[in-house]
Amino acid sequence: MKVSIKSLLKGAREARGHVALIDVFTSTTLIATLLDRGATEVVPVRSVREAMAIRAGRPDTILMGERWGKKIPSFDHNTSCVRASTLDVADRQVVVSTTNGTLGILSVEKADRLFLGCFRNAAALAQRLAEADEVTLVPIGLAHGRIRAIEDELCAEAVRRYLLGEDVGFAALEQRIRRDLSSRVRNVSRRSDVDYCLELNAVDIVPELRGKIIRA
């Protein structure tokens, strides 16, 4: 198996084989949470206009999104994963639009298959990728995928270690993330969301983009 890590939006555009895109705070963690809560599907979109058009045709659709960490005013909810873990989304469609994660998802065009990864599903993701000949892990980062984020980079490293049968050493990875968390994380994410997103292997859900729809 060939395993590579290609970071940021550039990496998403170049990624081939079985691809796993990672946005720990918060898109990929959020989507895994929504599917684990029973959402039928998650639709990633680039713009508010796209989201509103989808809901116009399907009024029971839930809209969740943020721009630079702040809730999109016309949407139902922000992207708090803790909040999402309490929502009744069973049998509902959820549309998600975020600054980094959904942009990255929609920029992957060369993949054979595209999965979404986070710490909460890292082992399950590695198991899903284990039989692929070529795996590309894409930590999407910040600022429209232009700046590396330590939590995404180290999550990709954790999945790589799972794939290669190495000791993940999660405690050390988590310590590095918490030590290096910047004011942007503290400002846009409550401590409970940080703790939630850094739980290891809490779910077996592995979201996959099929066409324009993400399902478990």
C-alpha positions as CSV (number, residue, x, y, z in Angstrom):
1,M,0.0,0.0,0.0
2,K,1.2,3.5,-0.9
3,V,0.2,6.0,1.8
4,S,0.8,9.7,1.3
5,I,-0.3,12.9,3.1
6,K,-1.1,15.9,0.8
7,S,-2.1,19.0,2.8
8,L,-4.4,21.9,2.1
9,L,-6.5,22.7,-0.8
10,K,-3.7,22.0,-3.2
11,G,-3.4,18.5,-1.8
12,A,-7.2,18.0,-2.2
13,R,-7.0,18.9,-5.8
14,E,-4.0,16.5,-6.4
15,A,-5.2,13.6,-4.2
16,R,-5.6,10.2,-6.0
17,G,-6.7,6.7,-5.0
18,H,-8.7,6.2,-1.9
19,V,-8.8,9.7,-0.4
20,A,-9.6,10.7,3.2
21,L,-10.2,14.4,3.8
22,I,-9.7,15.6,7.4
23,D,-11.1,18.7,9.0
24,V,-11.1,18.0,12.8
25,F,-12.5,21.4,13.8
26,T,-15.1,20.8,12.5
27,S,-16.5,19.7,9.2
28,T,-15.6,16.1,9.1
29,T,-16.2,15.5,12.8
30,L,-19.6,17.3,12.3
31,I,-20.6,15.1,9.4
32,A,-19.6,11.9,11.1
33,T,-21.7,13.0,14.1
34,L,-24.8,13.9,12.0
35,L,-24.7,10.5,10.3
36,D,-24.2,8.7,13.6
37,R,-27.3,10.5,14.8
38,G,-29.3,9.1,12.0
39,A,-29.3,11.8,9.3
40,T,-30.1,10.1,6.0
41,E,-27.5,12.2,4.1
42,V,-25.4,15.3,4.3
43,V,-25.0,17.6,1.3
44,P,-21.8,19.8,1.2
45,V,-22.2,23.1,-0.6
46,R,-20.0,26.0,-1.4
47,S,-22.5,28.8,-1.0
48,V,-25.5,30.0,1.0
49,R,-27.4,30.3,-2.3
50,E,-27.0,26.6,-3.0
51,A,-28.1,25.7,0.5
52,M,-31.2,27.9,0.2
53,A,-32.1,26.4,-3.2
54,I,-31.9,22.9,-1.8
55,R,-34.2,23.8,1.1
56,A,-36.6,25.5,-1.3
57,G,-37.2,22.1,-2.9
58,R,-37.1,20.2,0.4
59,P,-38.4,22.4,3.3
60,D,-37.5,19.9,6.0
61,T,-33.8,20.1,5.2
62,I,-31.6,21.3,8.1
63,L,-29.0,23.9,7.3
64,M,-25.7,24.1,9.3
65,G,-22.8,26.3,8.5
66,E,-20.2,28.9,9.4
67,R,-17.9,31.5,7.8
68,W,-14.7,32.1,9.7
69,G,-16.2,30.4,12.7
70,K,-19.4,32.4,12.9
71,K,-22.8,30.9,12.2
72,I,-24.3,31.8,8.8
73,P,-27.2,34.0,9.7
74,S,-29.8,32.4,7.5
75,F,-28.9,28.9,8.6
76,D,-30.5,26.8,11.4
77,H,-27.4,26.0,13.3
78,N,-23.6,26.7,13.5
79,T,-21.1,23.8,13.2
80,S,-20.8,23.0,16.9
81,C,-20.3,19.2,17.1
82,V,-21.5,19.1,20.7
83,R,-24.7,20.9,19.6
84,A,-25.1,18.5,16.6
85,S,-24.8,15.5,19.0
86,T,-28.0,16.6,20.7
87,L,-30.0,17.5,17.5
88,D,-32.9,15.3,16.3
89,V,-31.7,14.7,12.7
90,A,-32.9,11.2,12.3
91,D,-34.3,10.6,8.8
92,R,-33.5,14.1,7.8
93,Q,-31.2,15.7,5.1
94,V,-28.6,18.1,6.4
95,V,-26.9,20.7,4.2
96,V,-23.5,21.8,5.5
97,S,-21.4,24.8,4.3
98,T,-18.1,25.7,6.0
99,T,-15.0,27.9,5.4
100,N,-12.6,25.0,4.9
101,G,-14.0,21.5,5.1
102,T,-16.8,21.6,2.5
103,L,-14.5,23.6,0.2
104,G,-12.0,20.8,0.5
105,I,-14.5,18.0,-0.1
106,L,-15.8,19.6,-3.2
107,S,-12.3,20.2,-4.5
108,V,-11.3,16.5,-4.6
109,E,-11.8,15.5,-8.2
110,K,-9.3,12.7,-8.9
111,A,-10.1,10.3,-6.2
112,D,-11.4,6.8,-6.8
113,R,-13.4,7.1,-3.5
114,L,-13.6,10.0,-1.0
115,F,-14.0,9.4,2.7
116,L,-14.1,11.8,5.6
117,G,-11.9,11.3,8.6
118,C,-11.5,12.7,12.1
119,F,-10.1,11.5,15.4
120,R,-13.5,10.1,16.4
121,N,-13.5,7.6,13.5
122,A,-9.8,7.2,12.9
123,A,-9.6,3.5,13.4
124,A,-12.8,2.8,11.4
125,L,-11.5,4.9,8.6
126,A,-8.2,3.1,8.5
127,Q,-10.0,-0.2,8.4
128,R,-12.1,1.0,5.4
129,L,-8.9,2.2,3.6
130,A,-6.8,-0.9,4.5
131,E,-7.3,-2.8,1.2
132,A,-6.7,0.1,-1.1
133,D,-3.5,0.1,-3.2
134,E,-3.1,3.9,-2.9
135,V,-4.3,6.1,-0.1
136,T,-4.0,9.9,0.1
137,L,-4.8,11.6,3.4
138,V,-5.7,15.3,3.1
139,P,-5.5,17.5,6.2
140,I,-7.4,20.5,4.8
141,G,-6.2,23.2,7.2
142,L,-7.4,26.8,7.6
143,A,-8.0,30.0,5.7
144,H,-9.7,28.3,2.7
145,G,-7.2,25.5,2.8
146,R,-4.2,27.7,2.6
147,I,-2.7,27.3,6.1
148,R,-1.9,24.1,7.9
149,A,-3.8,23.2,11.1
150,I,-1.9,21.0,13.6
151,E,-5.0,19.1,14.5
152,D,-5.7,18.0,10.9
153,E,-2.0,17.2,10.3
154,L,-1.7,15.0,13.4
155,C,-5.0,13.3,12.7
156,A,-3.7,12.4,9.3
157,E,-0.6,11.1,11.0
158,A,-2.7,9.0,13.4
159,V,-4.6,7.4,10.5
160,R,-1.3,6.8,8.6
161,R,0.1,5.0,11.7
162,Y,-3.1,2.8,11.9
163,L,-2.7,1.9,8.3
164,L,0.9,0.9,8.7
165,G,0.3,-1.0,11.9
166,E,2.3,1.4,14.0
167,D,1.6,2.6,17.5
168,V,-0.6,5.7,17.2
169,G,0.6,7.3,20.4
170,F,-2.5,9.3,20.7
171,A,-1.8,10.8,24.1
172,A,1.3,12.5,22.7
173,L,-0.6,13.8,19.6
174,E,-3.4,15.1,21.8
175,Q,-0.9,16.9,24.1
176,R,0.7,18.6,21.1
177,I,-2.6,19.8,19.7
178,R,-3.8,21.1,23.0
179,R,-0.5,22.8,23.7
180,D,-0.5,24.5,20.3
181,L,-4.1,25.5,20.1
182,S,-4.2,29.1,18.9
183,S,-6.6,31.8,19.8
184,R,-8.6,31.1,16.7
185,V,-9.7,27.7,18.1
186,R,-10.4,29.1,21.5
187,N,-12.5,31.9,20.0
188,V,-14.6,29.9,17.6
189,S,-14.9,26.7,19.5
190,R,-16.2,26.1,23.0
191,R,-13.9,23.9,25.2
192,S,-16.6,21.2,25.0
193,D,-16.3,21.1,21.2
194,V,-12.5,20.8,21.4
195,D,-12.8,17.9,23.8
196,Y,-15.5,16.3,21.7
197,C,-13.5,16.5,18.5
198,L,-10.4,15.1,20.2
199,E,-12.2,11.9,21.4
200,L,-10.4,8.9,19.7
201,N,-12.5,6.2,18.0
202,A,-15.8,7.2,19.5
203,V,-17.8,6.1,16.4
204,D,-17.6,3.5,13.6
205,I,-19.2,5.8,11.0
206,V,-17.1,6.5,7.9
207,P,-18.8,9.1,5.7
208,E,-18.3,8.8,2.0
209,L,-19.1,11.2,-0.8
210,R,-21.1,9.5,-3.5
211,G,-21.9,11.9,-6.3
212,K,-22.9,15.1,-4.5
213,I,-24.2,13.3,-1.4
214,I,-22.3,12.1,1.8
215,R,-23.7,9.0,3.4
216,A,-22.4,6.5,5.9
